[in-house]
Amino acid sequence: MKVKLKQGLLLKVVLLGCLIWVLLLDSYTVIDLYRSKSRHDHLQERIEVYEAENVKLTETNKKLKTDPEAWEKIAREKLGMQKKDENVYRFIDKNKAENKSE
């Protein structure tokens, strides 16, 4: 009877030791797996953002190759260009100007 109790206790101690070893002390612990999964999820989100940006840039590139009006729009909006007999007025939002100075 005492032998079986000792064997049962020994078995529990050994299993507990193995469990602690696998979870905390092995080279691939649960903590490392959690960190790896978190990093993987973060990188996957960044990939999705870059893929969406890539789609937008590809569409813009196609427009610029085929549509002269797209050239004019970008020249006007981003580069501030204008036609010869044209005056361009720019309105500055006071809220945006104050936020930039802060």
C-alpha positions as CSV (number, residue, x, y, z in Angstrom):
1,M,0.0,0.0,0.0
2,K,2.7,2.5,1.0
3,V,4.7,1.4,-2.1
4,K,1.8,2.3,-4.4
5,L,1.4,5.7,-2.7
6,K,5.1,6.4,-3.1
7,Q,5.0,5.4,-6.7
8,G,1.9,7.6,-7.3
9,L,3.5,10.5,-5.6
10,L,6.8,10.0,-7.5
11,L,4.8,9.8,-10.8
12,K,3.1,13.1,-10.0
13,V,6.4,14.8,-9.1
14,V,8.0,13.5,-12.3
15,L,5.0,14.6,-14.5
16,L,5.0,18.0,-12.8
17,G,8.7,18.4,-13.4
18,C,8.3,17.5,-17.0
19,L,5.5,20.0,-17.4
20,I,7.5,22.7,-15.8
21,W,10.4,21.9,-18.0
22,V,8.3,22.0,-21.2
23,L,6.5,25.1,-20.3
24,L,9.3,27.2,-18.8
25,L,12.7,25.8,-19.2
26,D,12.9,24.3,-22.7
27,S,14.4,26.2,-25.6
28,Y,10.9,26.8,-27.1
29,T,8.8,27.8,-24.1
30,V,5.2,28.9,-24.0
31,I,6.4,32.4,-23.4
32,D,8.6,32.3,-26.5
33,L,5.7,30.9,-28.5
34,Y,3.5,33.7,-27.3
35,R,6.0,36.3,-28.2
36,S,6.5,34.7,-31.7
37,K,2.8,34.7,-32.3
38,S,2.5,38.3,-31.2
39,R,5.3,39.3,-33.5
40,H,3.8,37.3,-36.4
41,D,0.4,39.0,-35.9
42,H,2.1,42.5,-35.9
43,L,4.1,41.7,-39.0
44,Q,1.0,40.3,-40.8
45,E,-0.9,43.6,-40.1
46,R,2.0,45.6,-41.5
47,I,2.0,43.3,-44.6
48,E,-1.7,44.1,-45.1
49,V,-1.1,47.8,-44.8
50,Y,1.7,47.7,-47.3
51,E,-0.3,45.6,-49.7
52,A,-3.2,48.1,-49.6
53,E,-0.7,50.9,-50.2
54,N,0.8,49.0,-53.1
55,V,-2.6,48.6,-54.7
56,K,-3.3,52.4,-54.4
57,L,0.1,53.2,-55.9
58,T,-0.4,50.7,-58.8
59,E,-3.7,52.3,-59.6
60,T,-2.1,55.8,-59.5
61,N,0.7,54.6,-61.7
62,K,-1.8,53.2,-64.3
63,K,-3.7,56.5,-64.3
64,L,-0.5,58.6,-64.7
65,K,0.6,56.4,-67.7
66,T,-2.7,56.8,-69.5
67,D,-4.6,59.9,-68.4
68,P,-3.2,63.4,-68.9
69,E,-5.8,64.8,-66.6
70,A,-4.3,62.8,-63.8
71,W,-1.0,64.4,-64.5
72,E,-2.6,67.8,-64.3
73,K,-4.4,67.0,-61.0
74,I,-1.2,65.9,-59.3
75,A,0.8,68.8,-60.7
76,R,-1.8,71.2,-59.3
77,E,-2.5,69.6,-56.0
78,K,0.9,68.3,-54.9
79,L,3.3,70.5,-56.8
80,G,1.3,73.8,-56.7
81,M,1.6,74.3,-60.4
82,Q,-0.9,76.5,-62.4
83,K,-1.7,77.5,-65.9
84,K,-0.3,80.6,-67.5
85,D,-3.4,82.9,-67.1
86,E,-4.5,81.4,-63.9
87,N,-4.4,82.7,-60.3
88,V,-4.3,80.1,-57.5
89,Y,-5.6,81.0,-54.0
90,R,-4.7,78.9,-51.1
91,F,-6.7,79.0,-47.9
92,I,-5.0,78.0,-44.7
93,D,-7.1,76.5,-41.9
94,K,-6.2,78.3,-38.7
95,N,-6.6,75.1,-36.6
96,K,-4.1,73.3,-38.8
97,A,-1.6,76.1,-38.7
98,E,-1.8,76.3,-34.9
99,N,-1.3,72.5,-34.6
100,K,1.8,72.7,-36.7
101,S,3.4,75.4,-34.6
102,E,2.9,73.4,-31.4
